[in-house]
Amino acid sequence: MDDAAQTEITWQVPPAHPVFDGHFPGRPIVPGVWILDQVVDAVRQWQGWTQEPMKLDSAKFFQPVGPGATLTFTLQKKASGSVAFKARQGGAVVASGQLAQGSSDQP
């Protein structure tokens, strides 16, 4: 497990991925759940949370992301043990939120 309090990971959205076939014709955008999936993978790799369930404490999406975009995920470990994230395209924040270890049915 990395003891650093913060890291950045870059993700290049594949421009010809099948997810764009129906999301949305004429103006394809990256589904928010796909962005969250990339964040979860990045947190698992960075923090070593391979077997533990995760819960999404919060997530906000501020603007659409298109095929071929480059996103930079900034992950920051909080004192509580949760991980806050921001996804940026260029200088603009396109999504943010927080993940924690544990299942969503736990208080």
ABEGO torsion letter per residue (X at the ends): XBABABBBBBBBBBAABAAAAAOBBGBBBBBAAAAAAAAAAAAAAAAGBAABBBBBABBBBABBBBBGBBBBBBBBBBAAGBBBBBBBBEABBABBEBBBBEBAABX
